[in-house]
Every structure is written in structure tokens, then in C-alpha cells.
Amino acid sequence: MKYTDYLQDVERTWNKQSKEQDRKHIMLGLVDECGEIASALKKHIGYGNEIDKVNILEECGDYLYFLSKRIVEFNKFPLEDLEYLNEVVPSKAKLPRKEDIDFYETFLSMEFMRYQLFFNQGCQNIAYVVTIIETVRIFLHAFDYTLEDCIQRNVAKREARFPRGYEQTKAIERDLKNERKILEA
């Protein structure tokens, strides 16, 4: 899937509100998804719990969902810049060896960039967006996933939840077992 197609799919399932409400929803969504990833890492590092890789995949997909909405809604990049992302997402750039990835440090990089987005200090040019996406790609690689896996399963999860676009009742009454099966596929 091209990243520009993913951006359109994000729009399909977005709960459209006022510009100010959308901005708040996006930023709180990014905070929430980072918090869910942080919680999984904290439980692993602090308590020795095994990391639920499927949950990491899901939360990274949700993080990309909110990040993508942020890119479309508030940055208004020219189409040619967004088309450049089509080349970045299926990146063939060499990844570090999994054993050399410190997923904790990589996550902190994601969190720092999210913080900059929150205060509108980042995401002013397409290179910053590429850096965020590449950081997510490296983080996912540490858990044996690709960015493409993440995007495709995020789309499939939202397609199952919102087959006709966003619906409030579907957002509340979710079929978590079915969504988990989709993510595990």
C-alpha cells in the first residue's frame, strides 16, 4: 500500500470535528498511543514481563494513524512531498541488526518527536516526517515487524471496525477478539 493511500484511509475512518477539536484529538491520540507503548516497555523493563509483540504492533499502528492525520490536517504538504513518502514507507534502507537495537532508546526518540509535534516545533518539513517514520520502522524491526506490516494491519483493523467509515457506536462497541485475530494474521 502506498503511504498516500494510507493517508486517504485514515481520512475514511476519522471522526471529523472542528479544526480545534481535531487538533486536540490528534495530540491526545499521539500521547495515548505513546503511553500504551511505554506501559508495555515499563512492564518488561521494570517487572520482567514478556512483551506482547502484537500489542506493540497495534499501538504503533495507532500511533501512525494519529501521526498521519497530523501530517494531512495541519501541515498541508504539497502532493509531491507526500508522494515522496511512498518511497520511504517501503524503505529498503539498511536496518540495524535487531540485537543492536535498544528498543527503549528508540521509543524515547519517538516520544521526543511526538513532544515536538505537540508544541508544533517539529513536522515543519517532510524530512522531519521521514525521520519519525524511519524511527518507527526501526522500533518495529526490533519486534520482527516491518512498517508495511504495521500499516496493512492497522488498515485491516479499522476496516473491520468501520467498514462504512467512522461510526460512533462502532468506536465504543469494539470486537477486540476479532481485531486481535486480524493483528495476529
N, C-alpha and C positions, 0 to 999 in steps of 0.2 A: 504494500500500500504506500502510495506517495504521501509525504508529510502534508502536502496541501490538501489531499483528500481527507486525511485525518482531521485537519483543521475544520473542514466542512462538516465532518461527522460530529465534531464537538458542538458546532452550532446547532445541529439537528436535535441534540439532547439537552441543550442548555435551557434553564428556566429563565426566560427573558424578563427582566425587570427594568427599572430606571437605570440610567448610567451609573449613578452613585450607588445604588443597591448592588448592581453587577460588580462594581469595583470592590465593595466590601465583601461580597460573596466570594469573589476570586481570591482576595488576600486571605480571608479566613479559611478558605478551602486549602490554600497552599500551607498555611500554618498547621491546619488539622492533619493533612497528609504527612507533613514532616514530623509532626508529633507521633503519628502512628508508627512511622518507620523508627523514630527514636525510641519509642517504647519497646519495640521488638529487639533493638540492639542493646538497650539498657538491661533487659531481662536476660539476654545472653551474656553480656559482659559482667553484670553485677551478680546474677544468680545462677549462671551456668545453664540456663535453659537453651534447648536446641532452637535454632532459628527456623521459623516456618517460612520456607522459601516461597511458597505460593502466596502467602500473605505479603511478603516483600514485593513480589511481582505485582500484586493487586494495588498496593499502596503507591508504588512507583508509577503505575498506570494512571491512578487518580491524580498524582502529582503532575504528570504530564498533561492531563486533561485541563487542570486549572492553569498551568503554565501556558498551554496553547491558547486558552481563552484570553489570557492576559496579553499575549502577543497579538492576537487578532483585534481585540477590543480597544486596547489603549495605545498601541504602538503604530498602527496604521502603516506598516511597512509596505513599500511598493511590491507588486506581484513578483517582479524579477528577484527581489530579495527572498521572498517566501519560497519561490521555486528553487532557489539555491539550497534550501533546507531539504529538498527532495534528494539531493546528492549526499547530504550529511547523514540523514537518518539511516540509510542502508550502508553506512560508512564501512569502508574496507581498511580504514586506518588501523595500524597495528595496535592491538591492545596489550597491556602489560600481562605478564603471566599471572594467573589467578592467585598463586601463592605469594605474589609480590604486592597484591592489592590490600591495603589496610582499609577495610570497608568502613570502619569508624571514621577515619580521616576523610575518606571520600564523601561520606554522608555529611560531615561537617562543612565540606566545601559546598555541597548542595544547599545546606541550611544557610550558609553565609550569603550565597547568591539569592536565595529566597528573601532574606532580610533586606538586601539591597533593592530587590523588586518592590518590597513593601513600602519603602521610603522613596521609590521612584528614582533611585540612584543608578540602577542598572537597566539593562534592556533598552538602551537608547540606540543601539546599533545591532545589526544582525550578527556581528562577531560575538557579542555577549550572549545572545541566544544560542549560538553554536556551542559556546563554552559550557553553558548549562546543560544542553542536550548531551554533549560528549561526557560530561561528568556523570550524568545519569546512566549513560551507556557503560561506562567503566564500573559503576556501582552494580549494575545488573550483571555484568560479566563475572563479578565476584561470586554471584549466586547461580552461575551457569545459565543465564538468560541473555538474550540479545534484545536490543532496543526494538527490533521488529516484532519479537515475541510479545513484548510488553504492549506495544501499540495494538497489535492484532487482537490480543486477548481483552484489552480494555474496550475495544470496539465491540467485540463479541458479547462481553458482559453487558454493555449498555444497550446493545441491540436486543438482548433477551429481556432486559428490564423495561426498555422504552421502544417497543417495535414501531410505534407510530409517532415517535417524538416524545418530548417531555410530558409527563402526566404526574400531577401531584400525588395521586393515590399510589401510583407505582413507585414513587420515590420513598414513600412511607412503608408500604406493604411489599417488601422485597423478598424474593425467593433465594435466600442465602445458600441453600444446598445446591440449587441449580447453578448459581453464579460460581460457587466453588468448583463444580464439575467443569464448567467452561474454562476456568482459570487453570485447572489441572491438565486439561487436554493437551 
